[in-house]
Structure formats: C-alpha cells, structure tokens
Amino acid sequence: MPTRGPRCGSSRKAGVPAVPVGIVGTREILPMDSLLPLRGPVTLRVGEPIPTAGLAMRDRAALTRRLRERVLELMEVKVSAER
C-alpha cells in the first residue's frame, strides 16, 4: 500500500495526463528494521495516462481518487470499499 497519496495537482494545472505508477516489491527488499537493502525483484508497473485537460480545482479530489485506485490496481492491492 502506498505510504503517500498520489500527487496530481501539477498535471492538472498543466493540462497533461497523470500517469499512474505502481512499484511492487520494495517492502520485501527494504525492510524497516534493516540498514541495507536485500536482494530481490522490484517491479515498476506503468498504467495508462489519465486525461486532466479541462479539469478544474473542484475536480482534484475525484482525480486523486481515480489515480489512487489505478495505482492500487497496478500494485494488485485489495482495498475495502469503505476507504
């Protein structure tokens, strides 16, 4: 699960697509109690761009929600509907 929320304000302001990116495997190779990374696979999954042209400030929450959902799909994370 991502520790930080998606940042899409810049892409919305510039009118360029927001590209969801999911990174899988870092938790296993970078344990919190370790000073050095372990060996292991890390996968970078890049999703389809989400258009932002014409979106207003009031659309920011919906865009952020959509981007977050897509990143979680790319990471194959199951999230409850309450979130």
Steps between C-alpha positions, in 0.01 A plus 500: 500500500641841414612708795433829323200600298522569130612847397303617199476876552786580264364288216154649546636855496710431191217314327718196435396141578574351841679167464437246777810307608504207741822370652484143633759318709669783688355396836676164471840638400495808726379375839443773758742339747788471251770751414581339166270379223465129437515334162172438331273595212339842473238559234401838359154496342395797290131548427311678228506881527195664658395815312497822704444763230210725592476386862439769760618525860166354611587182304821443698354258755339283232822494297703410808255221586511364144880512491529329838260224395697439181834488687356246744373291207848508347642386833225235526399627844154414628333795673168496682215710360487715816829674421 
